[in-house]
Structures are given as C-alpha cells and as structure tokens.
C-alpha cells in the first residue's frame, strides 16, 4: 500500500503502474499526428466562404465603405449584397435612428 509520504509534487506516487488512460492518451496522440487528420484539417479550414450575404434594413439607397476599402452599394430596403468576411462586423455594428427616446435600429443583417 502506498504511503502519504510517497506522493510526489506532481500528484503522483513514486510507483508507476501501467494505466489504461495512458494507453488511450497515446492512441489519441497518434491519431492527431497522423497524415489523415492533417488532410481533414486543411479541408475544413479551406471550406469557409470568403464572402457572405448582407441585407439592407434601411429604407433608402446606402453606400458603405468597409475596413478593407471595398465600397458596397445597397439599392434600398431588402437589397442584398455579398460582403467580405473582414467587413461584415463593421456593417452589422452600424445603427441608424434613435430619435425621441427610441432605440436605434440595425441598418444591416446577415442573410
């Protein structure tokens, strides 16, 4: 039986017994390092769309320049334009209105 004084700093005892958890951990590490996993990871990352659809909710023609420098023109309420992923956050943060105690409304929403 192990004694309390046998416990090392890292929480283990001086006696190391083979453990099923260690075997499972090694098996998982082998899978992660395998070439198949690397190929799957590359496919998953490259699957993201570079542009997304954004809809104008403001009842007028709107022209906006995103942080990337690209200009987007929305024809009116309900019009949709494909926008770069880098510019989406900026467009979704835009608000309009808020007069006389009302909350400002969103100008754009994701489709």
C-alpha positions as protocol buffer text, in pm:
chain_id: "A"
residue {
  index: 1
  type: UNK
  ca { x: 0 y: 0 z: 0 }
}
residue {
  index: 2
  type: UNK
  ca { x: 126 y: 346 z: -87 }
}
residue {
  index: 3
  type: UNK
  ca { x: 202 y: 585 z: 190 }
}
residue {
  index: 4
  type: UNK
  ca { x: 112 y: 951 z: 200 }
}
residue {
  index: 5
  type: UNK
  ca { x: 480 y: 1040 z: 210 }
}
residue {
  index: 6
  type: UNK
  ca { x: 528 y: 863 z: -126 }
}
residue {
  index: 7
  type: UNK
  ca { x: 323 y: 1127 z: -310 }
}
residue {
  index: 8
  type: UNK
  ca { x: 544 y: 1338 z: -535 }
}
residue {
  index: 9
  type: UNK
  ca { x: 499 y: 1705 z: -624 }
}
residue {
  index: 10
  type: UNK
  ca { x: 308 y: 1636 z: -943 }
}
residue {
  index: 11
  type: UNK
  ca { x: 40 y: 1450 z: -751 }
}
residue {
  index: 12
  type: UNK
  ca { x: 155 y: 1100 z: -846 }
}
residue {
  index: 13
  type: UNK
  ca { x: 317 y: 835 z: -635 }
}
residue {
  index: 14
  type: UNK
  ca { x: 667 y: 700 z: -670 }
}
residue {
  index: 15
  type: UNK
  ca { x: 521 y: 375 z: -802 }
}
residue {
  index: 16
  type: UNK
  ca { x: 412 y: 396 z: -1165 }
}
residue {
  index: 17
  type: UNK
  ca { x: 154 y: 140 z: -1269 }
}
residue {
  index: 18
  type: UNK
  ca { x: 52 y: 86 z: -1631 }
}
residue {
  index: 19
  type: UNK
  ca { x: -281 y: 255 z: -1682 }
}
residue {
  index: 20
  type: UNK
  ca { x: -546 y: 224 z: -1949 }
}
residue {
  index: 21
  type: UNK
  ca { x: -573 y: 603 z: -1959 }
}
residue {
  index: 22
  type: UNK
  ca { x: -209 y: 632 z: -2064 }
}
residue {
  index: 23
  type: UNK
  ca { x: -272 y: 386 z: -2346 }
}
residue {
  index: 24
  type: UNK
  ca { x: -578 y: 581 z: -2464 }
}
residue {
  index: 25
  type: UNK
  ca { x: -387 y: 910 z: -2445 }
}
residue {
  index: 26
  type: UNK
  ca { x: -108 y: 768 z: -2662 }
}
residue {
  index: 27
  type: UNK
  ca { x: -363 y: 632 z: -2910 }
}
residue {
  index: 28
  type: UNK
  ca { x: -532 y: 973 z: -2939 }
}
residue {
  index: 29
  type: UNK
  ca { x: -197 y: 1148 z: -2988 }
}
residue {
  index: 30
  type: UNK
  ca { x: -112 y: 902 z: -3267 }
}
residue {
  index: 31
  type: UNK
  ca { x: -441 y: 980 z: -3444 }
}
residue {
  index: 32
  type: UNK
  ca { x: -388 y: 1355 z: -3415 }
}
residue {
  index: 33
  type: UNK
  ca { x: -38 y: 1334 z: -3559 }
}
residue {
  index: 34
  type: UNK
  ca { x: -145 y: 1108 z: -3846 }
}
residue {
  index: 35
  type: UNK
  ca { x: -148 y: 1239 z: -4202 }
}
residue {
  index: 36
  type: UNK
  ca { x: -520 y: 1170 z: -4244 }
}
residue {
  index: 37
  type: UNK
  ca { x: -605 y: 1416 z: -3969 }
}
residue {
  index: 38
  type: UNK
  ca { x: -381 y: 1683 z: -4122 }
}
residue {
  index: 39
  type: UNK
  ca { x: -559 y: 1645 z: -4458 }
}
residue {
  index: 40
  type: UNK
  ca { x: -901 y: 1672 z: -4293 }
}
residue {
  index: 41
  type: UNK
  ca { x: -793 y: 1983 z: -4104 }
}
residue {
  index: 42
  type: UNK
  ca { x: -676 y: 2152 z: -4425 }
}
residue {
  index: 43
  type: UNK
  ca { x: -1005 y: 2072 z: -4599 }
}
residue {
  index: 44
  type: UNK
  ca { x: -1208 y: 2208 z: -4307 }
}
residue {
  index: 45
  type: UNK
  ca { x: -1020 y: 2537 z: -4296 }
}
residue {
  index: 46
  type: UNK
  ca { x: -1035 y: 2598 z: -4670 }
}
residue {
  index: 47
  type: UNK
  ca { x: -1413 y: 2538 z: -4671 }
}
residue {
  index: 48
  type: UNK
  ca { x: -1503 y: 2883 z: -4533 }
}
residue {
  index: 49
  type: UNK
  ca { x: -1675 y: 3127 z: -4767 }
}
residue {
  index: 50
  type: UNK
  ca { x: -1479 y: 3444 z: -4836 }
}
residue {
  index: 51
  type: UNK
  ca { x: -1798 y: 3647 z: -4877 }
}
residue {
  index: 52
  type: UNK
  ca { x: -2138 y: 3639 z: -4708 }
}
residue {
  index: 53
  type: UNK
  ca { x: -2476 y: 3791 z: -4794 }
}
residue {
  index: 54
  type: UNK
  ca { x: -2582 y: 4103 z: -4600 }
}
residue {
  index: 55
  type: UNK
  ca { x: -2930 y: 4261 z: -4626 }
}
residue {
  index: 56
  type: UNK
  ca { x: -3004 y: 4634 z: -4601 }
}
residue {
  index: 57
  type: UNK
  ca { x: -3279 y: 4717 z: -4350 }
}
residue {
  index: 58
  type: UNK
  ca { x: -3272 y: 5095 z: -4401 }
}
residue {
  index: 59
  type: UNK
  ca { x: -3541 y: 5232 z: -4638 }
}
residue {
  index: 60
  type: UNK
  ca { x: -3302 y: 5415 z: -4871 }
}
residue {
  index: 61
  type: UNK
  ca { x: -3012 y: 5363 z: -5108 }
}
residue {
  index: 62
  type: UNK
  ca { x: -2698 y: 5319 z: -4895 }
}
residue {
  index: 63
  type: UNK
  ca { x: -2330 y: 5326 z: -4989 }
}
residue {
  index: 64
  type: UNK
  ca { x: -2079 y: 5199 z: -4734 }
}
residue {
  index: 65
  type: UNK
  ca { x: -1701 y: 5154 z: -4740 }
}
residue {
  index: 66
  type: UNK
  ca { x: -1572 y: 4863 z: -4532 }
}
residue {
  index: 67
  type: UNK
  ca { x: -1241 y: 4844 z: -4343 }
}
residue {
  index: 68
  type: UNK
  ca { x: -1091 y: 4656 z: -4639 }
}
residue {
  index: 69
  type: UNK
  ca { x: -1152 y: 4964 z: -4855 }
}
residue {
  index: 70
  type: UNK
  ca { x: -1417 y: 4798 z: -5072 }
}
residue {
  index: 71
  type: UNK
  ca { x: -1733 y: 5000 z: -5142 }
}
residue {
  index: 72
  type: UNK
  ca { x: -2074 y: 4834 z: -5114 }
}
residue {
  index: 73
  type: UNK
  ca { x: -2391 y: 4989 z: -5257 }
}
residue {
  index: 74
  type: UNK
  ca { x: -2732 y: 4869 z: -5136 }
}
residue {
  index: 75
  type: UNK
  ca { x: -3023 y: 4970 z: -5365 }
}
residue {
  index: 76
  type: UNK
  ca { x: -3281 y: 5002 z: -5084 }
}
residue {
  index: 77
  type: UNK
  ca { x: -3457 y: 4816 z: -4805 }
}
residue {
  index: 78
  type: UNK
  ca { x: -3433 y: 4440 z: -4857 }
}
residue {
  index: 79
  type: UNK
  ca { x: -3149 y: 4456 z: -5110 }
}
residue {
  index: 80
  type: UNK
  ca { x: -2870 y: 4204 z: -5056 }
}
residue {
  index: 81
  type: UNK
  ca { x: -2500 y: 4230 z: -5139 }
}
residue {
  index: 82
  type: UNK
  ca { x: -2214 y: 3983 z: -5098 }
}
residue {
  index: 83
  type: UNK
  ca { x: -1969 y: 4131 z: -4848 }
}
residue {
  index: 84
  type: UNK
  ca { x: -1615 y: 4026 z: -4749 }
}
residue {
  index: 85
  type: UNK
  ca { x: -1590 y: 3846 z: -4415 }
}
residue {
  index: 86
  type: UNK
  ca { x: -1349 y: 4114 z: -4291 }
}
residue {
  index: 87
  type: UNK
  ca { x: -1613 y: 4385 z: -4345 }
}
residue {
  index: 88
  type: UNK
  ca { x: -1916 y: 4204 z: -4202 }
}
residue {
  index: 89
  type: UNK
  ca { x: -1863 y: 4302 z: -3837 }
}
residue {
  index: 90
  type: UNK
  ca { x: -1838 y: 4670 z: -3924 }
}
residue {
  index: 91
  type: UNK
  ca { x: -2158 y: 4664 z: -4130 }
}
residue {
  index: 92
  type: UNK
  ca { x: -2354 y: 4474 z: -3865 }
}
residue {
  index: 93
  type: UNK
  ca { x: -2245 y: 4725 z: -3599 }
}
residue {
  index: 94
  type: UNK
  ca { x: -2397 y: 5022 z: -3790 }
}
residue {
  index: 95
  type: UNK
  ca { x: -2717 y: 5167 z: -3639 }
}
residue {
  index: 96
  type: UNK
  ca { x: -2950 y: 5437 z: -3762 }
}
residue {
  index: 97
  type: UNK
  ca { x: -3225 y: 5641 z: -3596 }
}
residue {
  index: 98
  type: UNK
  ca { x: -3293 y: 5657 z: -3225 }
}
residue {
  index: 99
  type: UNK
  ca { x: -3474 y: 5990 z: -3226 }
}
residue {
  index: 100
  type: UNK
  ca { x: -3706 y: 6098 z: -2944 }
}
residue {
  index: 101
  type: UNK
  ca { x: -3630 y: 5819 z: -2699 }
}
residue {
  index: 102
  type: UNK
  ca { x: -3649 y: 5524 z: -2937 }
}
residue {
  index: 103
  type: UNK
  ca { x: -3366 y: 5277 z: -2973 }
}
residue {
  index: 104
  type: UNK
  ca { x: -3154 y: 5296 z: -3289 }
}
residue {
  index: 105
  type: UNK
  ca { x: -3236 y: 5026 z: -3544 }
}
residue {
  index: 106
  type: UNK
  ca { x: -3000 y: 4799 z: -3730 }
}
residue {
  index: 107
  type: UNK
  ca { x: -2903 y: 4903 z: -4079 }
}
residue {
  index: 108
  type: UNK
  ca { x: -2782 y: 4559 z: -4192 }
}
residue {
  index: 109
  type: UNK
  ca { x: -2846 y: 4193 z: -4105 }
}
residue {
  index: 110
  type: UNK
  ca { x: -2690 y: 3865 z: -4214 }
}
residue {
  index: 111
  type: UNK
  ca { x: -2893 y: 3660 z: -4460 }
}
